[in-house]
Amino acid sequence: MTRTAIAAMGRTLGPAVIEQCRALFEQEQQALMQRVPAAAVDRCYGDHPRQTLDLYGTPAGAPVVLFVHGGGFRVGDKGGAHDWQNAAVGRMVAEAGMLGAVMNYRLLPDAAWPSGGEDVLAAFDWLVANATGFGGDPARIVLVGTSAGAVHIATALKLRPDLAAAGLVLLSGLYGCTPLDDRDLPYYGPQADYAARMPLDALVDTALPLLVACAEFDPPRFQAEFLGLMSARLERHGAMPRGYIASGHNHYSMAMHLGTEDRRLADEIVGFIGQHCA
């Protein structure tokens, strides 16, 4: 039934689709929110009001998962006690025995490229310094991002190629395999700067473990970015990174359903973390 409803939404983006997706998962996510309260809220990793993160779980020496939300560089929030969206990812990994961290970051119009990548690095550094106090292992931090969040993680790698993460999980991101969309000009700046600012080379060259995913009903641009990155890795290394196509999901539901009874992508992410954080 969920697949049929998501398929009927098509491949379009926008607030109406987000609300339709939220309605599909509301009951299950409300239950998850009750099961897993936050361990810490609004911890500041920088001086800007948006530079905060929440923590979920009380593990002992477990891997840390930092989730970076999407929102087209303009909107989005880490959620929390009153909104399960995005916070559900932290709760999901907490139920798997890990320390979940869910961050906010600076948005347009106040912050343009490379602010998102800079904020991911600042949050990462905060976790390296502070995760032990919450039961996390600062030597085993995995970054997970969806849409703009995946872009910001990839940008963080471009800014810091020696990033000491245990792995990167990129859900429906933009990496530099398709032309600039006019909607993204305010974030990236002039067309002439676009190619140099995209993180494709960093993702192709990195030795960090990657899990790259897209959704069956993602817009074609995001699917082309997924295929382009996989192809570039194959050409450079003779092998593709770990990949996943979320069948029956769209651009929003792919991250929004994490923590529900549909365990396919959650198990893929948890399995990837287990493989590289043993």
DALIN-V57026 format. One record per backbone hydrogen bond with DSSP energy under -1.0 kcal/mol. CO is the residue of the C=O (numbers start at 1). NH is the residue of the N-H. E is the energy in kcal/mol with one decimal. If there is no record, write none. Layout:
co-><CO & CO>
nh-><NH & NH>
e-><E & E>
This chain:
co-><1 & 2 & 3 & 4 & 7 & 14 & 15 & 16 & 17 & 18 & 19 & 20 & 21 & 22 & 25 & 26 & 27 & 28 & 29 & 30 & 31 & 32 & 40 & 43 & 48 & 50 & 51 & 51 & 52 & 53 & 54 & 55 & 55 & 56 & 62 & 63 & 64 & 65 & 66 & 67 & 68 & 71 & 71 & 73 & 83 & 84 & 85 & 86 & 87 & 88 & 89 & 90 & 91 & 93 & 94 & 99 & 100 & 101 & 102 & 107 & 112 & 114 & 115 & 116 & 117 & 118 & 119 & 120 & 121 & 122 & 123 & 124 & 125 & 126 & 127 & 131 & 131 & 132 & 135 & 137 & 140 & 141 & 142 & 143 & 144 & 145 & 146 & 147 & 148 & 149 & 150 & 151 & 152 & 153 & 154 & 155 & 156 & 160 & 163 & 167 & 168 & 169 & 170 & 171 & 175 & 181 & 182 & 184 & 185 & 187 & 190 & 191 & 193 & 194 & 199 & 200 & 201 & 202 & 209 & 210 & 211 & 212 & 213 & 214 & 215 & 219 & 220 & 221 & 222 & 223 & 224 & 225 & 226 & 227 & 228 & 229 & 230 & 231 & 232 & 233 & 234 & 242 & 244 & 245 & 246 & 246 & 249 & 250 & 252 & 253 & 255 & 257 & 261 & 263 & 264 & 265 & 266 & 267 & 268 & 269 & 270 & 271 & 272 & 273>
nh-><5 & 6 & 7 & 8 & 10 & 18 & 19 & 20 & 21 & 22 & 23 & 24 & 25 & 26 & 29 & 30 & 31 & 32 & 33 & 34 & 35 & 36 & 55 & 53 & 51 & 52 & 45 & 46 & 104 & 43 & 102 & 39 & 40 & 100 & 137 & 99 & 142 & 101 & 144 & 103 & 146 & 74 & 75 & 108 & 80 & 88 & 87 & 89 & 91 & 92 & 93 & 94 & 95 & 98 & 97 & 65 & 56 & 67 & 54 & 111 & 115 & 118 & 119 & 120 & 121 & 122 & 123 & 124 & 125 & 126 & 127 & 128 & 129 & 130 & 131 & 134 & 136 & 135 & 62 & 140 & 64 & 166 & 66 & 169 & 68 & 171 & 149 & 151 & 152 & 153 & 154 & 155 & 156 & 157 & 158 & 159 & 160 & 163 & 165 & 143 & 211 & 145 & 213 & 147 & 200 & 184 & 185 & 188 & 189 & 113 & 193 & 194 & 197 & 198 & 203 & 204 & 205 & 206 & 168 & 242 & 170 & 244 & 172 & 246 & 218 & 223 & 224 & 225 & 226 & 227 & 228 & 229 & 230 & 231 & 232 & 233 & 234 & 235 & 236 & 237 & 238 & 212 & 214 & 247 & 216 & 249 & 217 & 254 & 256 & 257 & 258 & 260 & 263 & 267 & 268 & 269 & 270 & 271 & 272 & 273 & 274 & 275 & 276 & 277>
e-><-2.1 & -2.6 & -2.9 & -1.8 & -1.3 & -1.9 & -2.4 & -1.8 & -2.4 & -2.8 & -2.0 & -1.1 & -1.1 & -1.0 & -2.6 & -2.4 & -1.7 & -2.0 & -2.3 & -1.5 & -1.8 & -2.2 & -2.9 & -1.7 & -1.9 & -1.9 & -1.9 & -1.0 & -2.7 & -2.7 & -2.2 & -2.8 & -1.4 & -2.7 & -2.9 & -2.3 & -3.0 & -3.1 & -3.1 & -2.0 & -1.8 & -1.8 & -2.0 & -2.9 & -3.1 & -2.3 & -1.6 & -1.3 & -2.1 & -2.6 & -2.1 & -1.7 & -2.2 & -2.4 & -1.8 & -2.7 & -2.8 & -3.4 & -2.3 & -1.3 & -2.7 & -2.3 & -2.5 & -2.0 & -2.1 & -2.1 & -2.6 & -2.7 & -2.6 & -2.0 & -2.2 & -2.3 & -1.9 & -1.9 & -2.9 & -1.9 & -2.5 & -1.6 & -1.8 & -2.1 & -2.9 & -3.0 & -2.5 & -3.1 & -2.5 & -2.8 & -2.4 & -1.9 & -2.4 & -1.9 & -2.4 & -2.6 & -2.2 & -1.8 & -1.9 & -2.6 & -2.1 & -1.9 & -1.2 & -2.1 & -2.2 & -2.4 & -2.7 & -2.9 & -1.2 & -2.1 & -1.3 & -2.5 & -2.7 & -2.9 & -1.8 & -1.3 & -1.3 & -1.1 & -2.2 & -2.5 & -2.5 & -1.8 & -2.3 & -1.2 & -2.8 & -1.9 & -2.7 & -2.9 & -1.6 & -1.6 & -2.7 & -1.9 & -2.0 & -2.5 & -2.6 & -2.4 & -2.3 & -2.6 & -2.4 & -2.3 & -2.1 & -2.5 & -2.1 & -3.0 & -2.1 & -2.6 & -1.6 & -1.5 & -2.1 & -1.5 & -2.8 & -1.7 & -2.1 & -2.2 & -1.2 & -2.1 & -1.4 & -3.2 & -1.6 & -2.6 & -2.9 & -2.5 & -2.2 & -2.4 & -2.6 & -2.2 & -1.6 & -1.5>
